[in-house]
Amino acid sequence: MGNDVAESGDVTATYSETETERLLTVRRGERVATIAQNREGYAMLKVRRGPAGDELERYYGFDVALDHAAELLGIAPGDLPIPPAAEDMGM
């Protein structure tokens, strides 16, 4: 899969993959939060302050990781746009 982007208001979410991870990076102004999962899709989700940032926390569920990412961006979880390619993260 390549990049996939979703936008809502001033929030942009980009899904991408590296050799080892699936990444959902969400930006709002200068604030950035990334949810990372291994390529196989079975490991816990890691929340970071950007794609290469230090891990802040790990979660089993995508919804809880989204809550944390939204908190880092200062928005409600329901305001996070989710690109279609990222919808199955955490499963």
PyMOL Python script that loads the backbone (N, CA, C, O; Angstrom):
from pymol import cmd

cmd.read_pdbstr("""\
ATOM      1  N   MET A   1       0.834  -1.190   0.000  1.00  0.00           N
ATOM      2  CA  MET A   1       0.000   0.000   0.000  1.00  0.00           C
ATOM      3  C   MET A   1       0.873   1.246   0.000  1.00  0.00           C
ATOM      4  O   MET A   1       1.961   1.249   0.576  1.00  0.00           O
ATOM      5  N   GLY A   2       0.412   2.264  -0.623  1.00  0.00           N
ATOM      6  CA  GLY A   2       1.128   3.523  -0.624  1.00  0.00           C
ATOM      7  C   GLY A   2       0.558   4.451   0.428  1.00  0.00           C
ATOM      8  O   GLY A   2      -0.082   4.013   1.385  1.00  0.00           O
ATOM      9  N   ASN A   3       0.796   5.726   0.240  1.00  0.00           N
ATOM     10  CA  ASN A   3       0.268   6.717   1.170  1.00  0.00           C
ATOM     11  C   ASN A   3      -1.229   6.880   0.967  1.00  0.00           C
ATOM     12  O   ASN A   3      -1.741   6.684  -0.135  1.00  0.00           O
ATOM     13  N   ASP A   4      -1.912   7.233   2.017  1.00  0.00           N
ATOM     14  CA  ASP A   4      -3.340   7.476   1.970  1.00  0.00           C
ATOM     15  C   ASP A   4      -3.581   8.648   2.914  1.00  0.00           C
ATOM     16  O   ASP A   4      -3.081   8.645   4.039  1.00  0.00           O
ATOM     17  N   VAL A   5      -4.336   9.646   2.475  1.00  0.00           N
ATOM     18  CA  VAL A   5      -4.520  10.869   3.256  1.00  0.00           C
ATOM     19  C   VAL A   5      -6.002  11.137   3.478  1.00  0.00           C
ATOM     20  O   VAL A   5      -6.828  10.913   2.594  1.00  0.00           O
ATOM     21  N   ALA A   6      -6.325  11.625   4.685  1.00  0.00           N
ATOM     22  CA  ALA A   6      -7.680  12.077   5.010  1.00  0.00           C
ATOM     23  C   ALA A   6      -7.548  13.405   5.735  1.00  0.00           C
ATOM     24  O   ALA A   6      -6.610  13.609   6.505  1.00  0.00           O
ATOM     25  N   GLU A   7      -8.494  14.312   5.488  1.00  0.00           N
ATOM     26  CA  GLU A   7      -8.466  15.628   6.126  1.00  0.00           C
ATOM     27  C   GLU A   7      -9.822  15.958   6.724  1.00  0.00           C
ATOM     28  O   GLU A   7     -10.868  15.540   6.227  1.00  0.00           O
ATOM     29  N   SER A   8      -9.770  16.717   7.799  1.00  0.00           N
ATOM     30  CA  SER A   8     -10.984  17.230   8.431  1.00  0.00           C
ATOM     31  C   SER A   8     -10.616  18.540   9.101  1.00  0.00           C
ATOM     32  O   SER A   8      -9.864  18.557  10.076  1.00  0.00           O
ATOM     33  N   GLY A   9     -11.149  19.641   8.578  1.00  0.00           N
ATOM     34  CA  GLY A   9     -10.798  20.949   9.128  1.00  0.00           C
ATOM     35  C   GLY A   9      -9.305  21.196   9.008  1.00  0.00           C
ATOM     36  O   GLY A   9      -8.737  21.117   7.919  1.00  0.00           O
ATOM     37  N   ASP A  10      -8.667  21.498  10.151  1.00  0.00           N
ATOM     38  CA  ASP A  10      -7.229  21.770  10.150  1.00  0.00           C
ATOM     39  C   ASP A  10      -6.396  20.544  10.532  1.00  0.00           C
ATOM     40  O   ASP A  10      -5.228  20.674  10.898  1.00  0.00           O
ATOM     41  N   VAL A  11      -6.996  19.360  10.448  1.00  0.00           N
ATOM     42  CA  VAL A  11      -6.308  18.117  10.811  1.00  0.00           C
ATOM     43  C   VAL A  11      -6.087  17.267   9.554  1.00  0.00           C
ATOM     44  O   VAL A  11      -7.016  17.036   8.780  1.00  0.00           O
ATOM     45  N   THR A  12      -4.858  16.810   9.363  1.00  0.00           N
ATOM     46  CA  THR A  12      -4.511  15.948   8.236  1.00  0.00           C
ATOM     47  C   THR A  12      -3.922  14.656   8.770  1.00  0.00           C
ATOM     48  O   THR A  12      -3.013  14.676   9.599  1.00  0.00           O
ATOM     49  N   ALA A  13      -4.438  13.537   8.296  1.00  0.00           N
ATOM     50  CA  ALA A  13      -3.943  12.216   8.690  1.00  0.00           C
ATOM     51  C   ALA A  13      -3.366  11.530   7.459  1.00  0.00           C
ATOM     52  O   ALA A  13      -4.000  11.486   6.405  1.00  0.00           O
ATOM     53  N   THR A  14      -2.160  10.996   7.604  1.00  0.00           N
ATOM     54  CA  THR A  14      -1.482  10.317   6.510  1.00  0.00           C
ATOM     55  C   THR A  14      -1.114   8.905   6.945  1.00  0.00           C
ATOM     56  O   THR A  14      -0.480   8.707   7.981  1.00  0.00           O
ATOM     57  N   TYR A  15      -1.518   7.934   6.147  1.00  0.00           N
ATOM     58  CA  TYR A  15      -1.140   6.537   6.385  1.00  0.00           C
ATOM     59  C   TYR A  15       0.002   6.199   5.447  1.00  0.00           C
ATOM     60  O   TYR A  15      -0.043   6.524   4.261  1.00  0.00           O
ATOM     61  N   SER A  16       1.034   5.540   5.983  1.00  0.00           N
ATOM     62  CA  SER A  16       2.152   5.090   5.159  1.00  0.00           C
ATOM     63  C   SER A  16       2.720   3.810   5.759  1.00  0.00           C
ATOM     64  O   SER A  16       2.382   3.424   6.878  1.00  0.00           O
ATOM     65  N   GLU A  17       3.578   3.171   5.000  1.00  0.00           N
ATOM     66  CA  GLU A  17       4.235   1.959   5.470  1.00  0.00           C
ATOM     67  C   GLU A  17       5.728   2.063   5.223  1.00  0.00           C
ATOM     68  O   GLU A  17       6.169   2.582   4.198  1.00  0.00           O
ATOM     69  N   THR A  18       6.502   1.561   6.184  1.00  0.00           N
ATOM     70  CA  THR A  18       7.941   1.430   6.018  1.00  0.00           C
ATOM     71  C   THR A  18       8.231  -0.057   5.852  1.00  0.00           C
ATOM     72  O   THR A  18       7.306  -0.861   5.734  1.00  0.00           O
ATOM     73  N   GLU A  19       9.487  -0.420   5.841  1.00  0.00           N
ATOM     74  CA  GLU A  19       9.841  -1.841   5.743  1.00  0.00           C
ATOM     75  C   GLU A  19       9.356  -2.632   6.951  1.00  0.00           C
ATOM     76  O   GLU A  19       9.121  -3.836   6.849  1.00  0.00           O
ATOM     77  N   THR A  20       9.204  -1.957   8.109  1.00  0.00           N
ATOM     78  CA  THR A  20       8.870  -2.674   9.336  1.00  0.00           C
ATOM     79  C   THR A  20       7.561  -2.251   9.991  1.00  0.00           C
ATOM     80  O   THR A  20       7.042  -2.974  10.841  1.00  0.00           O
ATOM     81  N   GLU A  21       7.013  -1.085   9.611  1.00  0.00           N
ATOM     82  CA  GLU A  21       5.848  -0.570  10.330  1.00  0.00           C
ATOM     83  C   GLU A  21       4.775   0.000   9.418  1.00  0.00           C
ATOM     84  O   GLU A  21       5.029   0.408   8.285  1.00  0.00           O
ATOM     85  N   ARG A  22       3.567   0.009   9.962  1.00  0.00           N
ATOM     86  CA  ARG A  22       2.441   0.758   9.408  1.00  0.00           C
ATOM     87  C   ARG A  22       2.338   2.017  10.264  1.00  0.00           C
ATOM     88  O   ARG A  22       2.382   1.925  11.490  1.00  0.00           O
ATOM     89  N   LEU A  23       2.206   3.175   9.653  1.00  0.00           N
ATOM     90  CA  LEU A  23       2.191   4.443  10.385  1.00  0.00           C
ATOM     91  C   LEU A  23       0.960   5.272  10.033  1.00  0.00           C
ATOM     92  O   LEU A  23       0.626   5.443   8.861  1.00  0.00           O
ATOM     93  N   LEU A  24       0.300   5.779  11.054  1.00  0.00           N
ATOM     94  CA  LEU A  24      -0.764   6.761  10.885  1.00  0.00           C
ATOM     95  C   LEU A  24      -0.270   8.027  11.570  1.00  0.00           C
ATOM     96  O   LEU A  24      -0.204   8.085  12.798  1.00  0.00           O
ATOM     97  N   THR A  25       0.074   9.036  10.785  1.00  0.00           N
ATOM     98  CA  THR A  25       0.595  10.286  11.322  1.00  0.00           C
ATOM     99  C   THR A  25      -0.458  11.368  11.147  1.00  0.00           C
ATOM    100  O   THR A  25      -0.938  11.618  10.041  1.00  0.00           O
ATOM    101  N   VAL A  26      -0.809  12.006  12.257  1.00  0.00           N
ATOM    102  CA  VAL A  26      -1.851  13.021  12.264  1.00  0.00           C
ATOM    103  C   VAL A  26      -1.228  14.359  12.651  1.00  0.00           C
ATOM    104  O   VAL A  26      -0.481  14.450  13.625  1.00  0.00           O
ATOM    105  N   ARG A  27      -1.544  15.390  11.878  1.00  0.00           N
ATOM    106  CA  ARG A  27      -0.983  16.729  12.109  1.00  0.00           C
ATOM    107  C   ARG A  27      -2.099  17.752  12.283  1.00  0.00           C
ATOM    108  O   ARG A  27      -3.124  17.731  11.602  1.00  0.00           O
ATOM    109  N   ARG A  28      -1.846  18.635  13.218  1.00  0.00           N
ATOM    110  CA  ARG A  28      -2.727  19.792  13.429  1.00  0.00           C
ATOM    111  C   ARG A  28      -1.817  20.955  13.780  1.00  0.00           C
ATOM    112  O   ARG A  28      -1.313  21.045  14.899  1.00  0.00           O
ATOM    113  N   GLY A  29      -1.610  21.838  12.823  1.00  0.00           N
ATOM    114  CA  GLY A  29      -0.659  22.928  13.027  1.00  0.00           C
ATOM    115  C   GLY A  29       0.731  22.355  13.265  1.00  0.00           C
ATOM    116  O   GLY A  29       1.224  21.558  12.466  1.00  0.00           O
ATOM    117  N   GLU A  30       1.360  22.758  14.359  1.00  0.00           N
ATOM    118  CA  GLU A  30       2.696  22.276  14.709  1.00  0.00           C
ATOM    119  C   GLU A  30       2.663  20.966  15.484  1.00  0.00           C
ATOM    120  O   GLU A  30       3.708  20.353  15.700  1.00  0.00           O
ATOM    121  N   ARG A  31       1.494  20.531  15.899  1.00  0.00           N
ATOM    122  CA  ARG A  31       1.375  19.305  16.690  1.00  0.00           C
ATOM    123  C   ARG A  31       1.322  18.083  15.777  1.00  0.00           C
ATOM    124  O   ARG A  31       0.671  18.101  14.732  1.00  0.00           O
ATOM    125  N   VAL A  32       2.018  17.015  16.189  1.00  0.00           N
ATOM    126  CA  VAL A  32       2.071  15.788  15.407  1.00  0.00           C
ATOM    127  C   VAL A  32       1.950  14.595  16.347  1.00  0.00           C
ATOM    128  O   VAL A  32       2.560  14.576  17.416  1.00  0.00           O
ATOM    129  N   ALA A  33       1.173  13.616  15.952  1.00  0.00           N
ATOM    130  CA  ALA A  33       1.068  12.350  16.684  1.00  0.00           C
ATOM    131  C   ALA A  33       1.094  11.221  15.666  1.00  0.00           C
ATOM    132  O   ALA A  33       0.468  11.311  14.610  1.00  0.00           O
ATOM    133  N   THR A  34       1.813  10.168  15.984  1.00  0.00           N
ATOM    134  CA  THR A  34       1.888   9.003  15.098  1.00  0.00           C
ATOM    135  C   THR A  34       1.489   7.758  15.870  1.00  0.00           C
ATOM    136  O   THR A  34       1.913   7.548  17.007  1.00  0.00           O
ATOM    137  N   ILE A  35       0.674   6.943  15.236  1.00  0.00           N
ATOM    138  CA  ILE A  35       0.338   5.621  15.754  1.00  0.00           C
ATOM    139  C   ILE A  35       1.048   4.630  14.848  1.00  0.00           C
ATOM    140  O   ILE A  35       0.866   4.648  13.631  1.00  0.00           O
ATOM    141  N   ALA A  36       1.867   3.755  15.452  1.00  0.00           N
ATOM    142  CA  ALA A  36       2.659   2.799  14.688  1.00  0.00           C
ATOM    143  C   ALA A  36       2.305   1.372  15.088  1.00  0.00           C
ATOM    144  O   ALA A  36       2.006   1.086  16.247  1.00  0.00           O
ATOM    145  N   GLN A  37       2.348   0.489  14.100  1.00  0.00           N
ATOM    146  CA  GLN A  37       2.096  -0.936  14.318  1.00  0.00           C
ATOM    147  C   GLN A  37       3.031  -1.710  13.390  1.00  0.00           C
ATOM    148  O   GLN A  37       3.395  -1.215  12.323  1.00  0.00           O
ATOM    149  N   ASN A  38       3.419  -2.914  13.789  1.00  0.00           N
ATOM    150  CA  ASN A  38       4.299  -3.674  12.902  1.00  0.00           C
ATOM    151  C   ASN A  38       3.573  -4.021  11.604  1.00  0.00           C
ATOM    152  O   ASN A  38       2.343  -3.994  11.549  1.00  0.00           O
ATOM    153  N   ARG A  39       4.330  -4.344  10.574  1.00  0.00           N
ATOM    154  CA  ARG A  39       3.753  -4.609   9.257  1.00  0.00           C
ATOM    155  C   ARG A  39       2.793  -5.786   9.251  1.00  0.00           C
ATOM    156  O   ARG A  39       1.849  -5.817   8.461  1.00  0.00           O
ATOM    157  N   GLU A  40       3.030  -6.756  10.129  1.00  0.00           N
ATOM    158  CA  GLU A  40       2.168  -7.926  10.187  1.00  0.00           C
ATOM    159  C   GLU A  40       0.809  -7.603  10.790  1.00  0.00           C
ATOM    160  O   GLU A  40      -0.149  -8.352  10.597  1.00  0.00           O
ATOM    161  N   GLY A  41       0.717  -6.489  11.523  1.00  0.00           N
ATOM    162  CA  GLY A  41      -0.561  -6.036  12.044  1.00  0.00           C
ATOM    163  C   GLY A  41      -1.055  -6.711  13.295  1.00  0.00           C
ATOM    164  O   GLY A  41      -2.236  -6.593  13.621  1.00  0.00           O
ATOM    165  N   TYR A  42      -0.192  -7.425  14.022  1.00  0.00           N
ATOM    166  CA  TYR A  42      -0.673  -8.106  15.226  1.00  0.00           C
ATOM    167  C   TYR A  42      -0.087  -7.559  16.518  1.00  0.00           C
ATOM    168  O   TYR A  42      -0.532  -7.959  17.594  1.00  0.00           O
ATOM    169  N   ALA A  43       0.877  -6.676  16.462  1.00  0.00           N
ATOM    170  CA  ALA A  43       1.512  -6.153  17.672  1.00  0.00           C
ATOM    171  C   ALA A  43       0.723  -4.977  18.251  1.00  0.00           C
ATOM    172  O   ALA A  43      -0.167  -4.422  17.608  1.00  0.00           O
ATOM    173  N   MET A  44       1.079  -4.619  19.479  1.00  0.00           N
ATOM    174  CA  MET A  44       0.454  -3.462  20.115  1.00  0.00           C
ATOM    175  C   MET A  44       0.758  -2.205  19.298  1.00  0.00           C
ATOM    176  O   MET A  44       1.759  -2.130  18.586  1.00  0.00           O
ATOM    177  N   LEU A  45      -0.122  -1.238  19.421  1.00  0.00           N
ATOM    178  CA  LEU A  45       0.043   0.047  18.744  1.00  0.00           C
ATOM    179  C   LEU A  45       0.888   0.959  19.622  1.00  0.00           C
ATOM    180  O   LEU A  45       0.698   1.003  20.837  1.00  0.00           O
ATOM    181  N   LYS A  46       1.812   1.681  19.019  1.00  0.00           N
ATOM    182  CA  LYS A  46       2.675   2.611  19.735  1.00  0.00           C
ATOM    183  C   LYS A  46       2.255   4.030  19.374  1.00  0.00           C
ATOM    184  O   LYS A  46       2.027   4.329  18.202  1.00  0.00           O
ATOM    185  N   VAL A  47       2.150   4.901  20.364  1.00  0.00           N
ATOM    186  CA  VAL A  47       1.858   6.309  20.112  1.00  0.00           C
ATOM    187  C   VAL A  47       3.149   7.086  20.311  1.00  0.00           C
ATOM    188  O   VAL A  47       3.836   6.935  21.321  1.00  0.00           O
ATOM    189  N   ARG A  48       3.466   7.924  19.323  1.00  0.00           N
ATOM    190  CA  ARG A  48       4.695   8.732  19.332  1.00  0.00           C
ATOM    191  C   ARG A  48       4.354  10.174  18.987  1.00  0.00           C
ATOM    192  O   ARG A  48       3.253  10.476  18.525  1.00  0.00           O
ATOM    193  N   ARG A  49       5.308  11.049  19.217  1.00  0.00           N
ATOM    194  CA  ARG A  49       5.186  12.441  18.780  1.00  0.00           C
ATOM    195  C   ARG A  49       5.833  12.587  17.409  1.00  0.00           C
ATOM    196  O   ARG A  49       6.783  13.355  17.252  1.00  0.00           O
ATOM    197  N   GLY A  50       5.335  11.869  16.431  1.00  0.00           N
ATOM    198  CA  GLY A  50       5.865  11.905  15.077  1.00  0.00           C
ATOM    199  C   GLY A  50       6.382  10.546  14.666  1.00  0.00           C
ATOM    200  O   GLY A  50       6.603   9.688  15.521  1.00  0.00           O
ATOM    201  N   PRO A  51       6.584  10.326  13.358  1.00  0.00           N
ATOM    202  CA  PRO A  51       6.979   9.017  12.851  1.00  0.00           C
ATOM    203  C   PRO A  51       8.250   8.450  13.487  1.00  0.00           C
ATOM    204  O   PRO A  51       8.335   7.247  13.733  1.00  0.00           O
ATOM    205  N   ALA A  52       9.221   9.296  13.750  1.00  0.00           N
ATOM    206  CA  ALA A  52      10.490   8.835  14.319  1.00  0.00           C
ATOM    207  C   ALA A  52      10.624   9.201  15.790  1.00  0.00           C
ATOM    208  O   ALA A  52      11.700   9.045  16.367  1.00  0.00           O
ATOM    209  N   GLY A  53       9.547   9.684  16.408  1.00  0.00           N
ATOM    210  CA  GLY A  53       9.606  10.114  17.799  1.00  0.00           C
ATOM    211  C   GLY A  53       9.701   8.957  18.776  1.00  0.00           C
ATOM    212  O   GLY A  53       9.487   7.797  18.424  1.00  0.00           O
ATOM    213  N   ASP A  54      10.025   9.302  20.006  1.00  0.00           N
ATOM    214  CA  ASP A  54      10.083   8.311  21.071  1.00  0.00           C
ATOM    215  C   ASP A  54       8.686   7.805  21.400  1.00  0.00           C
ATOM    216  O   ASP A  54       7.711   8.554  21.352  1.00  0.00           O
ATOM    217  N   GLU A  55       8.609   6.550  21.726  1.00  0.00           N
ATOM    218  CA  GLU A  55       7.338   5.942  22.103  1.00  0.00           C
ATOM    219  C   GLU A  55       6.847   6.543  23.421  1.00  0.00           C
ATOM    220  O   GLU A  55       7.596   6.628  24.394  1.00  0.00           O
ATOM    221  N   LEU A  56       5.585   6.955  23.438  1.00  0.00           N
ATOM    222  CA  LEU A  56       4.981   7.511  24.644  1.00  0.00           C
ATOM    223  C   LEU A  56       4.182   6.462  25.403  1.00  0.00           C
ATOM    224  O   LEU A  56       4.181   6.440  26.633  1.00  0.00           O
ATOM    225  N   GLU A  57       3.500   5.591  24.660  1.00  0.00           N
ATOM    226  CA  GLU A  57       2.625   4.582  25.276  1.00  0.00           C
ATOM    227  C   GLU A  57       2.302   3.513  24.248  1.00  0.00           C
ATOM    228  O   GLU A  57       2.420   3.739  23.043  1.00  0.00           O
ATOM    229  N   ARG A  58       1.886   2.329  24.740  1.00  0.00           N
ATOM    230  CA  ARG A  58       1.436   1.231  23.872  1.00  0.00           C
ATOM    231  C   ARG A  58       0.005   0.856  24.237  1.00  0.00           C
ATOM    232  O   ARG A  58      -0.399   0.903  25.399  1.00  0.00           O
ATOM    233  N   TYR A  59      -0.751   0.481  23.199  1.00  0.00           N
ATOM    234  CA  TYR A  59      -2.147   0.106  23.398  1.00  0.00           C
ATOM    235  C   TYR A  59      -2.485  -1.109  22.540  1.00  0.00           C
ATOM    236  O   TYR A  59      -1.902  -1.314  21.476  1.00  0.00           O
ATOM    237  N   TYR A  60      -3.437  -1.910  23.020  1.00  0.00           N
ATOM    238  CA  TYR A  60      -3.954  -3.020  22.222  1.00  0.00           C
ATOM    239  C   TYR A  60      -4.988  -2.535  21.215  1.00  0.00           C
ATOM    240  O   TYR A  60      -5.017  -3.010  20.079  1.00  0.00           O
ATOM    241  N   GLY A  61      -5.832  -1.597  21.618  1.00  0.00           N
ATOM    242  CA  GLY A  61      -6.932  -1.157  20.775  1.00  0.00           C
ATOM    243  C   GLY A  61      -6.644   0.117  20.014  1.00  0.00           C
ATOM    244  O   GLY A  61      -6.027   1.045  20.536  1.00  0.00           O
ATOM    245  N   PHE A  62      -7.099   0.150  18.772  1.00  0.00           N
ATOM    246  CA  PHE A  62      -6.939   1.327  17.925  1.00  0.00           C
ATOM    247  C   PHE A  62      -7.680   2.513  18.514  1.00  0.00           C
ATOM    248  O   PHE A  62      -7.179   3.637  18.470  1.00  0.00           O
ATOM    249  N   ASP A  63      -8.876   2.282  19.068  1.00  0.00           N
ATOM    250  CA  ASP A  63      -9.667   3.385  19.617  1.00  0.00           C
ATOM    251  C   ASP A  63      -8.942   4.083  20.766  1.00  0.00           C
ATOM    252  O   ASP A  63      -9.016   5.307  20.882  1.00  0.00           O
ATOM    253  N   VAL A  64      -8.245   3.331  21.613  1.00  0.00           N
ATOM    254  CA  VAL A  64      -7.524   3.936  22.740  1.00  0.00           C
ATOM    255  C   VAL A  64      -6.301   4.699  22.238  1.00  0.00           C
ATOM    256  O   VAL A  64      -5.975   5.765  22.760  1.00  0.00           O
ATOM    257  N   ALA A  65      -5.625   4.157  21.227  1.00  0.00           N
ATOM    258  CA  ALA A  65      -4.490   4.860  20.632  1.00  0.00           C
ATOM    259  C   ALA A  65      -4.959   6.160  19.968  1.00  0.00           C
ATOM    260  O   ALA A  65      -4.275   7.180  20.050  1.00  0.00           O
ATOM    261  N   LEU A  66      -6.114   6.124  19.318  1.00  0.00           N
ATOM    262  CA  LEU A  66      -6.675   7.345  18.720  1.00  0.00           C
ATOM    263  C   LEU A  66      -7.014   8.376  19.792  1.00  0.00           C
ATOM    264  O   LEU A  66      -6.800   9.571  19.591  1.00  0.00           O
ATOM    265  N   ASP A  67      -7.538   7.925  20.926  1.00  0.00           N
ATOM    266  CA  ASP A  67      -7.825   8.849  22.034  1.00  0.00           C
ATOM    267  C   ASP A  67      -6.563   9.583  22.455  1.00  0.00           C
ATOM    268  O   ASP A  67      -6.581  10.800  22.639  1.00  0.00           O
ATOM    269  N   HIS A  68      -5.460   8.844  22.608  1.00  0.00           N
ATOM    270  CA  HIS A  68      -4.196   9.445  23.017  1.00  0.00           C
ATOM    271  C   HIS A  68      -3.679  10.416  21.953  1.00  0.00           C
ATOM    272  O   HIS A  68      -3.229  11.513  22.282  1.00  0.00           O
ATOM    273  N   ALA A  69      -3.741  10.021  20.689  1.00  0.00           N
ATOM    274  CA  ALA A  69      -3.303  10.902  19.601  1.00  0.00           C
ATOM    275  C   ALA A  69      -4.124  12.189  19.584  1.00  0.00           C
ATOM    276  O   ALA A  69      -3.570  13.276  19.417  1.00  0.00           O
ATOM    277  N   ALA A  70      -5.433  12.074  19.754  1.00  0.00           N
ATOM    278  CA  ALA A  70      -6.298  13.256  19.780  1.00  0.00           C
ATOM    279  C   ALA A  70      -5.928  14.172  20.942  1.00  0.00           C
ATOM    280  O   ALA A  70      -5.914  15.395  20.798  1.00  0.00           O
ATOM    281  N   GLU A  71      -5.632  13.580  22.085  1.00  0.00           N
ATOM    282  CA  GLU A  71      -5.219  14.375  23.250  1.00  0.00           C
ATOM    283  C   GLU A  71      -3.938  15.150  22.940  1.00  0.00           C
ATOM    284  O   GLU A  71      -3.827  16.321  23.302  1.00  0.00           O
ATOM    285  N   LEU A  72      -2.972  14.513  22.277  1.00  0.00           N
ATOM    286  CA  LEU A  72      -1.729  15.195  21.908  1.00  0.00           C
ATOM    287  C   LEU A  72      -1.973  16.355  20.955  1.00  0.00           C
ATOM    288  O   LEU A  72      -1.237  17.341  20.971  1.00  0.00           O
ATOM    289  N   LEU A  73      -3.011  16.238  20.122  1.00  0.00           N
ATOM    290  CA  LEU A  73      -3.331  17.291  19.158  1.00  0.00           C
ATOM    291  C   LEU A  73      -4.292  18.336  19.707  1.00  0.00           C
ATOM    292  O   LEU A  73      -4.509  19.374  19.082  1.00  0.00           O
ATOM    293  N   GLY A  74      -4.871  18.061  20.880  1.00  0.00           N
ATOM    294  CA  GLY A  74      -5.807  19.008  21.484  1.00  0.00           C
ATOM    295  C   GLY A  74      -7.179  19.011  20.832  1.00  0.00           C
ATOM    296  O   GLY A  74      -7.829  20.053  20.751  1.00  0.00           O
ATOM    297  N   ILE A  75      -7.627  17.835  20.362  1.00  0.00           N
ATOM    298  CA  ILE A  75      -8.940  17.733  19.723  1.00  0.00           C
ATOM    299  C   ILE A  75      -9.687  16.524  20.272  1.00  0.00           C
ATOM    300  O   ILE A  75      -9.118  15.705  20.994  1.00  0.00           O
ATOM    301  N   ALA A  76     -10.947  16.423  19.929  1.00  0.00           N
ATOM    302  CA  ALA A  76     -11.750  15.261  20.329  1.00  0.00           C
ATOM    303  C   ALA A  76     -11.424  14.085  19.408  1.00  0.00           C
ATOM    304  O   ALA A  76     -11.159  14.292  18.223  1.00  0.00           O
ATOM    305  N   PRO A  77     -11.439  12.856  19.929  1.00  0.00           N
ATOM    306  CA  PRO A  77     -11.145  11.688  19.093  1.00  0.00           C
ATOM    307  C   PRO A  77     -12.029  11.600  17.851  1.00  0.00           C
ATOM    308  O   PRO A  77     -11.567  11.153  16.801  1.00  0.00           O
ATOM    309  N   GLY A  78     -13.263  12.010  17.949  1.00  0.00           N
ATOM    310  CA  GLY A  78     -14.169  11.972  16.803  1.00  0.00           C
ATOM    311  C   GLY A  78     -13.800  12.937  15.699  1.00  0.00           C
ATOM    312  O   GLY A  78     -14.318  12.832  14.588  1.00  0.00           O
ATOM    313  N   ASP A  79     -12.903  13.887  15.987  1.00  0.00           N
ATOM    314  CA  ASP A  79     -12.460  14.856  14.987  1.00  0.00           C
ATOM    315  C   ASP A  79     -11.249  14.382  14.194  1.00  0.00           C
ATOM    316  O   ASP A  79     -10.775  15.084  13.301  1.00  0.00           O
ATOM    317  N   LEU A  80     -10.742  13.179  14.522  1.00  0.00           N
ATOM    318  CA  LEU A  80      -9.597  12.637  13.792  1.00  0.00           C
ATOM    319  C   LEU A  80     -10.057  12.001  12.485  1.00  0.00           C
ATOM    320  O   LEU A  80     -10.877  11.083  12.503  1.00  0.00           O
ATOM    321  N   PRO A  81      -9.546  12.467  11.363  1.00  0.00           N
ATOM    322  CA  PRO A  81      -9.862  11.795  10.106  1.00  0.00           C
ATOM    323  C   PRO A  81      -9.023  10.524   9.999  1.00  0.00           C
ATOM    324  O   PRO A  81      -7.842  10.531  10.347  1.00  0.00           O
ATOM    325  N   ILE A  82      -9.618   9.443   9.523  1.00  0.00           N
ATOM    326  CA  ILE A  82      -8.895   8.182   9.403  1.00  0.00           C
ATOM    327  C   ILE A  82      -8.880   7.757   7.934  1.00  0.00           C
ATOM    328  O   ILE A  82      -9.933   7.484   7.359  1.00  0.00           O
ATOM    329  N   PRO A  83      -7.690   7.700   7.323  1.00  0.00           N
ATOM    330  CA  PRO A  83      -7.620   7.217   5.942  1.00  0.00           C
ATOM    331  C   PRO A  83      -8.096   5.765   5.873  1.00  0.00           C
ATOM    332  O   PRO A  83      -7.848   4.998   6.804  1.00  0.00           O
ATOM    333  N   PRO A  84      -8.767   5.377   4.803  1.00  0.00           N
ATOM    334  CA  PRO A  84      -9.272   4.003   4.687  1.00  0.00           C
ATOM    335  C   PRO A  84      -8.213   2.920   4.931  1.00  0.00           C
ATOM    336  O   PRO A  84      -8.523   1.889   5.527  1.00  0.00           O
ATOM    337  N   ALA A  85      -6.992   3.133   4.491  1.00  0.00           N
ATOM    338  CA  ALA A  85      -5.941   2.122   4.653  1.00  0.00           C
ATOM    339  C   ALA A  85      -5.567   1.887   6.109  1.00  0.00           C
ATOM    340  O   ALA A  85      -4.969   0.862   6.435  1.00  0.00           O
ATOM    341  N   ALA A  86      -5.913   2.830   6.995  1.00  0.00           N
ATOM    342  CA  ALA A  86      -5.553   2.711   8.408  1.00  0.00           C
ATOM    343  C   ALA A  86      -6.687   2.172   9.260  1.00  0.00           C
ATOM    344  O   ALA A  86      -6.484   1.913  10.446  1.00  0.00           O
ATOM    345  N   GLU A  87      -7.867   1.994   8.700  1.00  0.00           N
ATOM    346  CA  GLU A  87      -9.033   1.627   9.492  1.00  0.00           C
ATOM    347  C   GLU A  87      -8.917   0.289  10.189  1.00  0.00           C
ATOM    348  O   GLU A  87      -9.620   0.060  11.173  1.00  0.00           O
ATOM    349  N   ASP A  88      -8.058  -0.606   9.720  1.00  0.00           N
ATOM    350  CA  ASP A  88      -7.939  -1.922  10.353  1.00  0.00           C
ATOM    351  C   ASP A  88      -6.750  -2.034  11.316  1.00  0.00           C
ATOM    352  O   ASP A  88      -6.417  -3.133  11.759  1.00  0.00           O
ATOM    353  N   MET A  89      -6.118  -0.921  11.636  1.00  0.00           N
ATOM    354  CA  MET A  89      -5.005  -0.982  12.590  1.00  0.00           C
ATOM    355  C   MET A  89      -5.518  -1.411  13.963  1.00  0.00           C
ATOM    356  O   MET A  89      -6.630  -1.064  14.361  1.00  0.00           O
ATOM    357  N   GLY A  90      -4.702  -2.160  14.669  1.00  0.00           N
ATOM    358  CA  GLY A  90      -5.059  -2.593  16.005  1.00  0.00           C
ATOM    359  C   GLY A  90      -5.900  -3.848  16.053  1.00  0.00           C
ATOM    360  O   GLY A  90      -6.304  -4.265  17.138  1.00  0.00           O
ATOM    361  N   MET A  91      -6.179  -4.465  14.924  1.00  0.00           N
ATOM    362  CA  MET A  91      -7.013  -5.660  14.907  1.00  0.00           C
ATOM    363  C   MET A  91      -6.163  -6.899  14.756  1.00  0.00           C
ATOM    364  O   MET A  91      -6.692  -8.010  14.720  1.00  0.00           O
TER     365      MET A  91
END
""", "prot")
cmd.dss("prot")
cmd.show_as("cartoon", "prot")
cmd.util.cbc("prot")
cmd.orient("prot")
